[in-house]
């Protein structure tokens, strides 16, 4: 009778352990999903801040007229989803949509479908696209002839 009680106890312990592992696995999976959502929100916010800052700089240069010029310092990194920090010039491109008068940032890695956009006032801008091959930490916004130029170098 003593041996059958031991076997009964070990099957109970086995099922309790199995239940504990199942519940803890579900909790860890939910926590990982929350972390991914938080990373995506952080990347979107950082991209929004960069594009708003650039749009404000373009509008300020336009409002002050020629020969006014400003520069924008980009953040060192923009957080990517599912990874650690990635160098900023390797994971996004900054472009101009002159028809809609918007500056936008598009994620090159395809991690997020979100595109950060900001409206600008001037219509007399040279078209630009700053990507991995020509995007540096500092962006210069200045008058050239009768138009505003945005570039990584002056």
N, C-alpha and C positions, 0 to 999 in steps of 0.2 A: 504494500500500500504506500509506503514511503517513496518508492521509485516512480509510481504513477503520478504522484503529486509533483515531483520534480519535473517530469516531462510536461505536465500541464502548465506549470509555472514558466518554463522556458518557451512554450508556444505563445503564452500571453506576452512575455517579454519581447518575443520576435514581432508579434503584431503591433505592440506599442511602439517599438523602434521603427517599424515600417510606416506607421501612421505619423510619427514624428518627422521622419525623413520626407514624407510626402508634403506635409504642411510647411516645413522649412524650405523645401524646394519651391513651392508656390509663392511664399513670401519673398524669397530672394529674386525670383523671376519678376515679380511686381516691382520690387525696388530697382532692379536694373532698367525696367521700362520707364520708371519715373526719372531716373538719372539721364536716360537718353532724351526724354522730352525736355528736361531742364537744359541740357546741352544745346539742343536745337533752338530753344527760346533765347539762350544766351548768344548764340551765333547770329540770330536774326536781329537782336537788339544792338549788337556791336556793329553789324553792317548798316543798320538804320542810323546809328550815331555818325558813322563815317560819311554816309551820303548826305545827311543833313548838314554836317559841318562843311562839306565841299560846296553844297548848294548855297549856304550862307556866305561863304567866301566869294563865290562867283557873283552873287547879288551885291555884295559890298563893293567889289571892284567895279561893277557896272554903275552903281549909284555914285561912286566917287569920281568917275570919269578918268580919262587918260591924263597922266601916265601912272595912275595908281596901280600898285601890285601888292599881292599878298601871297603867303605860302601856307600850306596845310600840312601838318605832321600827322601821318597815319599811325595807328597803333602798331606795335611790334607784331602782334598776333591777332588772329581772329579764331576763336575756338571752333573746332570742327566736331561734328557729331561722331561719337564712337571712337574718337582718337584723342590724343593729347593736343596741345597747341601746335599749330602748323604755321610756318612763316607766312605773313600776310601776302607777300607778292607771289606766292605759289598757289593760292587757293581762290582768288577772285579777280574779276576784271571790272573796271569802272568805265562806263560809256555814257554817251550823250544821245538823247532822243530829241533832236532839235524840233521836229514836227510837233511833239507834245510838250516841248520845253521841260524836259525832265532829265535829271542825272540819275543813273541807276547802277547798282552793283549786282553782278550775277556771280553765283558760286560756280566755279569751274569743275569742282569735284562731283557735282551732281548730288551732294549730300542732302541738300534742301532745295525744294522747288521754289522757295520764297525768293523774290527779287526785291531788294530794298530800293525805293524810289523817292525822289524829292523834286519838287517843282522849282524852277528858276524863272527869273524875270526876263533877262535879256534874250533877244533873238539873234544878236550879232556875235555869235561864237563860231570859232573854227571847230569843226567836228573833231572828236577825239575818242580814242579807245585806249585805255591804259591797262595792260595785262601783264602776265609774267615776264614777257620779254622787255617791257619798257616801263614798268611800274616800280618806283622807288619809295622810300619812306617819306620823302618830302615832295609835295605837289605844288607847283608854281602856277598862280593865276595872275595874268598880266595882260595889258593892252598891247596889241601889235597892229599897227595901222589903225583901222577903224573897228577892229574886232577884238574880242577877248580870246586869249589862247590859254589852254590848260595843258600843262605838260609836266613831265618828271624832271625836266631840266630847263634852265632859263636860256 
